[in-house]
Amino acid sequence: MTPVRAGDNQGAGLSLVPLPQRPRAWTANKPVRRLVALIALGIGLVGSLLAGLQVSRVIEHNTLTAFSKTCDEVTLRINERLTAYALLLQGGRALFNASDTVTRGDWRAYVESLRANETVPGYQGIGFAVFIRPENLEKHTAQIRGEGFPDYRVHPPGPREIYTSIVYLEPFSGRNLRAFGYDMFSEPVRRLAMERARDTGNAALSGKVRLVQEDGTDVQAGALMYVPVYRRGAALGSDTERRNALEGWVYSPYRMDDLLEGTIPELAGREGKSLDLEIFDGDKPSDEALLFDSQKSANDHTGRPSLQQERTIDFNGHRWLLVFRDKPEGGGLDLAPAWITAGAGLVITFLVFGMLLSIYRRSDAQLTAERLAVQIRGMAFHDALTKLPNRVLLRDRFDMALAAAKRSQNWGALMMVDLDNFKPLNDTHGHAAGDALLVEVARRLRGCVRETDTVARLGGDEFIVLLGALAGNEAAARKEAEAIAGKVLESLSQPYVLAVEKEAVSAIEHRCSASIGVALFTGEDTSQSEIIHAADDAMYRAKKEGRNRVCLHERGRAENGVSA
């Protein structure tokens, strides 16, 4: 016999007694009916809670994936901005290298021609600091005063082994006037970056400083970037030679709030806009190292965020730590769908409950597909991982290819390459393995084309190959393009042996085919977007037809090409 416990049926006043020996129809037995109801309720409750738990895990996974993607995109955009600033400063160095003398007017004209505020807004100015030996200090002061600045002096005063002075800084107005004549080499943090730039010849980023441009209102953390300028024709093979040839530094100061406001105008692209970003100078977070805080006005990070991730930017040896948080007031994880699913399971049948789960699964699949379709905006000129040209450089080379095709009456082709089996590698072995695969794919693509062709990375596992100077008629050009595409397809389908640090095994073997779309063009075609769209359509056709193949798009119709 199965006992009925007192606590299970308190409303009926039952104690711990055995069930009756005489069988009765369960429909006529109130305790049995209650038991069946409780069993049904228990099954519904357990099923609903399990379903709600599953939905909450999906929401957590999707939210974490979206959060991580946002962190990656913001990090990439900041890194792009630093790279773009370094290119501007290197252009200033080129001006000095190409000129016998650079006057104040020459410098103003150069900076104005850059239109930097339109290209990379957020900078404080672009200037030049001259290197001065102690014995030349009086001569230097007299020279600058003779240019119309009678009150000019190098500051701070005092004897030093080395002097420097900011002599050019555009725009030469407002806050920037306070920096005129300042000896940045006299301050330890600035000096360290200037020495690193001097000894390496590369752009160097300083640590956290207070800019001399600050006037006491809206004070912000500052940082500076330096590019060394050497004497024309001097030997630069060693540190000693570079130090002896030094003439000064092209540099730019940045107020961090202004810099980041221009770099990430929409800091939280996710729904809710609840992302909080802190940037620290170095590898460890501390109040002293804080460069930027997107919630500076709130000044409160005591609440526990539901999501937090860190990223590191290494700019020529100087590191920034980026700490991303999902603000508590942003609501954190939205688990309302999970509670709704659990509650609905108590009053609806398992069939409806199963339909709801199916709807959630389809919705999740749709969101995943949409996320995979989003491409990270390219860096200033080259992709940071594969060193291939990115969208900006590809656009310029595409223009040149179209112009060359128009002059020569030759055809060209654009290949859209998408890897078919990339995600499983990342899922199994991590992003380091995925990065190693992308680098190898880039190497193989370069090996399949001519030196005059362009291989670019769009983002993720998508690449573009721009073929110029093909045959002068469509049929021959199509054969050339198909031959090159077939060579690419064959090369990418070969096994990959990837060496990844911290892997349990010495190497990872992976197979990864590709889907390739090809679009031909002539000099009469002027729209890059239409050509790229045609190649993209052909590539998706290759995917739909089974992947690991080439599809050719020709003047309004797509044809099957090579398959492996």
C-alpha positions in Angstrom: 0.0 0.0 0.0 1.0 3.6 -0.7 0.4 5.9 2.3 -1.1 9.3 2.0 0.9 11.8 4.2 -1.0 14.2 6.4 0.7 17.2 5.0 -0.5 16.4 1.4 -4.2 16.7 2.2 -4.7 19.0 5.1 -7.9 20.4 3.8 -9.6 16.9 4.0 -8.4 16.4 7.6 -6.6 13.1 6.7 -4.0 11.5 9.0 -1.4 8.9 8.0 -3.6 6.0 7.1 -3.5 3.2 4.5 -5.5 3.5 1.3 -8.7 1.4 1.3 -8.2 -2.3 0.2 -11.4 -2.3 -1.8 -10.7 -1.0 -5.3 -12.8 2.0 -6.3 -13.0 4.1 -9.5 -10.5 6.9 -9.1 -13.1 9.4 -10.4 -15.2 8.7 -7.4 -12.4 9.1 -4.9 -11.7 12.7 -3.9 -8.2 12.0 -2.5 -7.3 10.3 -5.8 -8.7 13.2 -7.8 -6.7 15.6 -5.6 -3.6 13.4 -6.1 -4.0 13.4 -9.8 -4.5 17.2 -9.8 -1.4 17.6 -7.6 0.6 15.3 -9.9 -0.6 17.3 -13.0 0.2 20.5 -11.2 3.6 19.2 -10.2 4.4 18.0 -13.8 3.3 21.4 -15.1 5.3 23.3 -12.5 8.5 21.3 -13.0 8.1 21.4 -16.8 7.5 25.2 -16.7 10.4 25.8 -14.4 12.7 23.7 -16.6 11.5 25.5 -19.7 11.9 28.9 -18.0 15.4 27.9 -17.0 16.3 26.9 -20.5 14.9 30.2 -21.9 16.9 32.2 -19.3 20.1 30.4 -20.4 19.4 31.3 -24.0 18.8 34.9 -23.0 22.0 34.9 -21.0 24.0 33.4 -23.9 22.5 35.9 -26.4 23.1 38.8 -24.1 26.6 37.8 -23.3 27.4 37.3 -27.0 25.9 40.7 -27.9 27.8 42.4 -25.0 31.1 40.8 -26.1 30.6 41.9 -29.7 29.9 45.5 -28.5 33.1 45.4 -26.4 35.1 44.1 -29.4 33.7 46.8 -31.7 34.3 49.7 -29.3 37.9 48.4 -28.8 38.5 48.2 -32.5 37.2 51.7 -33.1 39.5 53.2 -30.4 42.5 51.2 -31.9 41.5 52.5 -35.3 41.5 56.1 -34.1 45.0 55.8 -32.5 46.3 54.3 -35.7 44.8 57.1 -37.8 46.4 59.7 -35.5 49.8 58.0 -35.9 49.4 58.3 -39.6 48.6 62.0 -39.4 51.7 62.5 -37.3 53.9 60.5 -39.7 52.6 62.8 -42.4 54.0 65.7 -40.4 57.3 64.0 -40.2 57.3 63.5 -44.0 56.8 67.3 -44.4 60.0 68.0 -42.4 61.9 65.2 -44.3 60.8 66.7 -47.7 61.6 70.4 -46.8 64.8 72.3 -46.1 62.9 74.4 -43.6 59.3 74.3 -42.3 58.0 77.7 -41.3 55.1 78.4 -39.0 53.0 79.2 -42.1 54.0 75.9 -43.7 52.9 74.0 -40.6 49.6 75.9 -40.4 48.9 75.1 -44.1 49.7 71.5 -43.6 47.5 71.0 -40.6 44.6 72.8 -42.3 45.0 70.6 -45.4 44.5 67.5 -43.2 41.0 68.5 -42.2 41.6 66.2 -39.2 38.4 67.2 -37.4 36.4 65.7 -40.3 38.6 62.6 -40.6 39.4 61.7 -37.0 37.6 64.2 -34.7 38.5 64.6 -31.0 42.1 65.7 -31.2 43.4 68.8 -29.3 45.9 69.9 -31.9 48.9 68.9 -34.0 52.3 70.4 -33.2 56.0 70.2 -33.4 58.4 70.3 -30.4 62.0 71.2 -31.3 65.1 69.5 -29.6 67.4 72.1 -28.1 70.9 71.6 -26.6 71.7 73.8 -23.6 74.4 75.8 -25.6 71.8 76.7 -28.2 69.0 77.8 -25.9 69.7 81.6 -26.1 70.0 81.4 -29.8 66.7 79.5 -30.1 64.9 82.0 -27.8 66.2 85.0 -29.8 65.1 83.3 -33.1 61.5 82.7 -31.9 61.2 86.2 -30.4 62.4 87.6 -33.8 59.4 85.9 -35.4 57.1 88.2 -33.6 56.8 86.7 -30.1 58.8 89.1 -27.8 57.6 87.4 -24.6 58.6 83.9 -25.8 60.6 81.7 -23.4 61.1 78.0 -22.8 59.3 76.9 -19.6 59.6 75.7 -17.0 62.8 77.6 -16.3 66.0 76.1 -14.9 69.1 74.3 -16.0 68.7 70.9 -17.7 70.9 68.7 -19.9 68.3 68.7 -22.6 65.6 71.2 -23.6 62.6 70.9 -25.9 60.0 73.5 -26.8 56.6 73.5 -28.5 57.2 75.9 -31.3 54.3 74.9 -33.6 50.8 73.9 -32.5 47.7 74.2 -34.7 45.1 75.5 -34.1 47.3 78.2 -32.5 44.5 79.6 -30.4 42.4 79.1 -27.2 43.8 76.5 -24.9 46.7 75.7 -27.2 48.4 79.1 -26.6 49.2 77.9 -23.1 51.5 75.2 -24.5 53.6 77.5 -26.6 57.3 77.2 -25.4 56.5 74.3 -23.0 59.4 71.9 -22.4 57.6 68.5 -22.4 60.9 66.7 -21.9 61.1 68.2 -18.4 58.1 66.2 -17.2 58.8 62.4 -16.5 55.7 60.9 -18.1 56.0 62.8 -21.3 59.8 62.3 -21.4 59.4 58.5 -21.2 57.2 58.5 -24.3 59.5 61.0 -26.2 62.5 58.8 -25.4 60.7 55.7 -26.6 59.7 57.5 -29.9 63.3 58.8 -30.3 64.9 55.4 -29.8 62.5 53.3 -31.9 61.5 55.7 -34.6 57.9 54.7 -34.1 54.8 56.5 -32.8 54.8 56.4 -29.0 51.8 57.0 -26.7 52.4 58.7 -23.3 50.9 57.7 -20.0 48.3 59.7 -18.2 49.1 63.4 -17.8 47.4 66.8 -17.1 47.8 68.8 -20.3 49.2 72.3 -20.1 46.1 73.4 -22.1 43.9 72.8 -19.1 42.6 76.1 -17.7 40.9 74.8 -14.6 37.5 74.3 -16.1 36.3 70.9 -17.3 39.6 69.3 -16.5 40.1 66.0 -18.2 42.8 63.3 -18.2 45.2 63.8 -21.0 47.6 61.7 -23.2 50.0 62.6 -26.0 51.4 60.8 -29.1 54.9 61.5 -30.4 56.6 60.7 -33.8 60.3 61.6 -34.0 61.8 63.8 -36.7 65.4 63.2 -37.6 67.9 65.2 -39.6 67.6 64.6 -43.3 70.0 62.0 -44.7 71.3 61.0 -41.2 72.2 57.4 -40.4 69.5 55.8 -38.2 70.7 52.3 -37.8 71.2 52.4 -34.0 69.8 54.1 -30.9 73.0 56.3 -30.7 72.6 57.4 -34.4 69.0 58.1 -33.9 69.7 60.2 -30.8 72.4 62.2 -32.6 70.1 62.8 -35.6 67.1 64.0 -33.6 65.6 67.3 -34.5 62.3 67.1 -32.6 58.9 65.5 -32.4 55.7 65.8 -34.3 53.1 65.3 -31.6 49.4 65.6 -30.7 47.8 66.1 -27.3 44.4 64.5 -26.5 41.8 65.4 -23.8 40.4 61.9 -23.2 36.7 62.8 -22.9 36.9 64.8 -26.1 38.8 62.0 -27.9 36.4 59.3 -26.8 33.3 61.4 -27.5 34.3 61.6 -31.1 35.5 58.0 -31.4 32.4 56.3 -30.0 29.4 58.6 -30.4 27.1 55.7 -29.7 28.9 54.0 -26.9 26.2 51.4 -26.3 24.7 50.3 -29.6 22.7 47.6 -27.9 19.1 48.1 -26.9 18.9 49.9 -23.5 22.2 51.9 -24.1 23.4 50.6 -20.7 27.1 50.1 -21.4 29.7 51.7 -19.1 33.3 52.0 -20.2 36.4 52.8 -18.2 39.8 53.2 -19.7 43.0 52.9 -17.5 46.6 53.7 -18.4 48.5 50.4 -18.0 47.3 46.9 -17.2 45.6 47.4 -13.8 42.5 49.5 -12.9 43.1 52.2 -10.3 41.9 55.7 -9.6 45.3 57.1 -10.4 45.4 55.4 -13.8 41.8 56.3 -14.9 41.9 58.0 -18.3 38.2 57.9 -19.2 34.9 57.1 -17.6 31.7 57.1 -19.7 29.7 57.5 -16.4 31.9 60.3 -15.0 28.9 62.4 -14.1 27.3 59.6 -12.2 30.6 58.8 -10.4 29.1 55.6 -9.0 30.3 52.0 -9.8 29.1 50.5 -6.6 26.2 48.6 -8.1 27.0 45.1 -9.2 26.8 44.9 -13.0 25.3 41.8 -14.6 28.0 41.7 -17.3 31.7 42.8 -17.2 34.5 42.2 -19.6 38.0 43.6 -20.2 40.0 44.3 -23.3 43.6 45.5 -23.8 44.9 47.9 -26.5 48.7 47.6 -27.0 49.9 50.6 -29.0 53.6 50.1 -29.9 54.4 48.9 -26.4 52.1 51.2 -24.4 49.0 49.5 -23.0 45.5 50.6 -22.2 43.0 48.5 -20.1 39.4 48.8 -21.2 36.8 47.7 -18.6 33.2 47.3 -19.9 30.2 47.0 -17.6 26.5 46.6 -18.1 25.1 49.3 -15.8 22.8 48.0 -13.0 20.2 50.7 -13.8 20.1 49.4 -17.4 18.2 46.4 -16.1 20.8 43.8 -16.7 19.5 40.6 -18.2 15.9 40.8 -19.3 14.5 37.5 -18.0 10.9 38.5 -18.4 10.4 36.0 -21.3 11.6 33.2 -19.0 9.1 34.1 -16.3 6.3 34.5 -18.8 7.1 31.0 -20.3 7.2 29.5 -16.8 3.9 31.1 -15.8 2.2 30.2 -19.0 3.2 26.6 -18.6 0.9 26.3 -15.5 -2.3 27.1 -17.4 -1.7 25.9 -20.9 -1.1 22.4 -22.3 2.3 20.9 -23.0 1.6 21.2 -26.7 1.2 25.0 -26.5 4.3 25.1 -24.3 6.2 23.1 -26.9 5.0 25.6 -29.6 6.3 28.5 -27.4 9.7 26.8 -27.1 9.8 26.3 -30.9 9.0 30.0 -31.4 11.8 30.9 -29.0 14.2 28.6 -30.8 13.3 30.2 -34.2 13.7 33.6 -32.7 17.1 32.7 -31.3 18.2 31.3 -34.7 17.0 34.5 -36.4 18.9 36.7 -33.9 22.1 34.5 -34.4 21.8 34.9 -38.2 21.4 38.7 -37.8 24.5 38.9 -35.6 26.6 36.9 -38.0 25.5 39.3 -40.8 26.9 42.4 -38.9 30.5 43.3 -40.1 33.0 45.1 -38.0 34.0 48.4 -39.5 37.5 48.3 -41.0 40.5 49.9 -39.5 42.0 53.1 -41.1 44.0 51.3 -43.9 44.8 47.6 -42.9 43.2 44.9 -41.0 45.0 44.5 -37.6 45.0 40.7 -37.6 45.8 39.7 -41.2 47.6 42.9 -42.3 45.4 42.8 -45.5 43.9 46.0 -46.9 40.6 46.9 -45.3 37.5 48.6 -46.7 39.1 52.1 -46.8 42.2 51.0 -48.8 40.1 48.5 -50.9 37.8 51.4 -51.9 40.8 53.4 -53.2 42.3 50.5 -55.1 38.8 49.7 -56.5 38.6 53.2 -57.9 42.1 52.8 -59.5 41.1 49.4 -61.0 37.9 50.9 -62.5 39.9 53.8 -64.0 42.6 51.4 -65.3 39.9 49.2 -66.9 38.4 52.3 -68.6 41.7 53.3 -70.0 42.8 49.9 -71.2 39.4 48.6 -72.2 40.3 45.4 -70.2 37.9 43.5 -67.9 38.3 43.0 -64.2 36.7 40.8 -61.6 35.8 40.9 -57.9 35.7 37.7 -55.9 33.8 37.5 -52.6 35.2 34.7 -50.4 33.4 33.3 -47.4 34.8 30.4 -45.2 32.3 27.5 -44.8 33.6 25.8 -41.6 35.0 28.6 -39.5 32.7 28.8 -36.5 33.3 25.2 -35.2 37.0 25.9 -34.9 36.4 29.0 -32.7 33.8 27.1 -30.6 36.1 24.1 -30.0 39.5 25.7 -29.7 38.9 29.4 -29.0 39.5 32.7 -30.7 43.3 32.2 -30.8 42.8 29.2 -33.2 40.3 31.2 -35.2 42.8 34.1 -35.6 45.5 31.6 -36.6 43.2 30.2 -39.3 42.3 33.7 -40.7 46.0 34.6 -40.9 46.7 31.4 -42.8 43.7 32.0 -45.1 45.1 35.5 -45.9 48.5 34.0 -46.7 47.0 31.4 -49.1 44.9 34.0 -50.8 47.9 36.2 -51.5 49.7 33.2 -52.9 47.0 32.5 -55.4 46.9 35.9 -57.1 49.2 38.3 -58.9 51.2 41.0 -57.2 49.1 43.6 -58.9 45.8 42.2 -57.5 44.4 43.2 -54.1 43.3 40.8 -51.3 41.3 42.5 -48.6 39.5 41.4 -45.4 36.0 42.7 -44.9 35.6 41.3 -41.4 35.0 38.0 -39.7 35.7 35.2 -42.2 34.9 37.2 -45.4 37.6 38.2 -47.9 37.6 40.1 -51.2 40.0 39.5 -54.1 40.1 42.3 -56.6 41.5 41.2 -60.0 42.5 43.9 -62.5 43.9 43.9 -66.0 42.2 40.7 -67.2 41.5 40.0 -70.9 40.0 42.5 -73.2 36.8 40.5 -74.0 34.3 39.0 -71.6 34.7 35.3 -72.5 38.5 35.3 -72.0 38.2 37.4 -68.8 35.6 35.0 -67.4 38.0 32.1 -68.1 40.8 33.9 -66.3 38.6 34.7 -63.3 37.3 31.2 -63.1 40.8 29.8 -63.2 42.0 32.0 -60.4 38.8 31.3 -58.4 39.4 27.6 -58.8 43.0 27.9 -57.6 41.8 29.8 -54.6 39.1 27.2 -53.9 41.6 24.4 -54.1 44.1 26.2 -51.9 41.6 27.0 -49.1 40.2 23.5 -49.0 43.6 22.0 -48.1 44.0 20.9 -44.4 45.1 23.6 -41.9 47.6 22.8 -39.2 47.4 25.5 -36.6 49.9 26.1 -33.8 48.1 27.7 -30.9 49.7 28.6 -27.6 48.3 27.1 -24.4 46.6 24.3 -26.3 46.7 20.8 -24.8 47.9 19.4 -28.1 50.9 20.7 -30.0 48.9 21.6 -33.1 45.3 21.7 -34.4 44.3 20.2 -37.7 41.3 21.7 -39.3 39.5 21.6 -42.6 37.7 24.6 -44.0 36.3 25.0 -47.5 35.0 28.3 -49.0 32.1 29.7 -50.9 33.2 32.1 -53.6 31.1 34.6 -55.7 32.7 36.3 -58.7 31.5 39.4 -60.5 33.1 40.7 -63.7 33.3 44.5 -64.4 34.5 46.9 -67.1 35.6 50.5 -67.1 32.0 51.5 -67.9 30.9 50.2 -64.5 31.3 53.0 -61.9 29.4 51.8 -58.9 31.5 49.8 -56.5 28.5 48.9 -54.4 26.7 47.3 -57.4 29.7 45.2 -58.3 30.3 44.1 -54.7 26.5 43.3 -54.4 26.7 41.1 -57.5 29.7 39.2 -56.2 27.9 38.8 -52.8 24.8 37.5 -54.4 26.9 34.9 -56.3 28.6 33.9 -53.1 25.4 33.3 -51.3 24.2 31.3 -54.3 27.3 29.2 -53.9 26.4 28.6 -50.2 22.8 27.7 -51.1 24.0 25.2 -53.7 26.1 23.2 -51.2 29.1 25.5 -50.4 32.7 24.7 -51.4 32.1 26.1 -54.9 32.4 29.1 -57.1 29.4 31.0 -58.7 29.8 33.6 -61.4 27.5 36.6 -61.6 27.3 38.1 -65.1 25.3 41.2 -66.1 22.0 40.4 -64.4 22.3 36.6 -64.2 24.2 34.1 -62.1 25.9 31.0 -63.5 27.4 28.1 -61.7 31.2 27.9 -61.7 33.8 25.7 -60.2 33.1 23.3 -57.3 35.5 21.2 -55.4 
